[in-house]
């Protein structure tokens, strides 16, 4: 099995993410693990399973989390809860 890929990225403001993209036993599924850091302090972690992605597609998602509106919405909801 291939090794995990790691990324560090600024999401917004002082919120950063350490991202791990890990292959699963299925060739088209990837585990995207996001450890959040706000102003230098751990803010939690969350994960997503990417179904049906090629390696290149999954790497593009992992490298560009801040450009993915769905993932950013899920991260916001994880951190702050749902708001109206």
N, C-alpha and C positions, 0 to 999 in steps of 0.2 A: 504494500500500500504506500502511496506517495506521502511525503511529509506535509505538515501544515504550512501555510503561508501566514506571515504576520505583517500587520500594518499599524501605524500610529497616525492618527489624523485629528485635526481640529474640526469639531462639528459646528459649533456656533458659540460666539462669545468666549467664555473661559471653560467651555465644556469640550473635553478631548476624549478620544476613544483609542484603546488598544484593541485591535481586531485580530482575531485568529480565524482563518478559514481552514477547516479540517475536512478531509475527505471522509465519506462514510463507506459502508460496505457496498452500497449501491453506486454504480458508476456515474449516475446522473444526479445524485444527491450530495449536498454539502452542508456542513454545520458551520454557521457563522456565529462566532462567540464575540460579544462586545463587552469589554470592561470599561466602564465610564469613570472619568476623573473630572471633578469640577474644582477649579482653582487649586490644583495640586493634591486634593483629597479624594479618596475613593468614593464614588457615588453609586456603586452597584454594578451589576452585570446582567445581561440578558442574552438570549440566543435565538436564532432563527434557523430553520431548515430550508435550504434552497432546493426545491424539487425540479428536476428536469433541466438542470443547467450544465453546460459543458464546462470544462476547466476554465477556459478563457472567459466565459460569461460570469462564472462565479468569482473569478479574480477581479473582474471589472466592477462587480457589485461591492466586493470587499474593499477595493481601493478607493471607491467613490461613494461611501455611505452617505456623506453629507449632501450629495446630489440626488439621493433617492427619497422622494417625498413620502412614500409609504414607510420606509424604515425610520425616517426622522419623526414621523407622526407616532409610530409605535414607541420610539425612545422617549419622546415627550410624555406620552401617556404613562410609560413605565416610571419615569422620574416624578411627575407631578400629578398623576391621576387624570381621569377624564374630567374636563371642564366644559361648561356650556357657554 
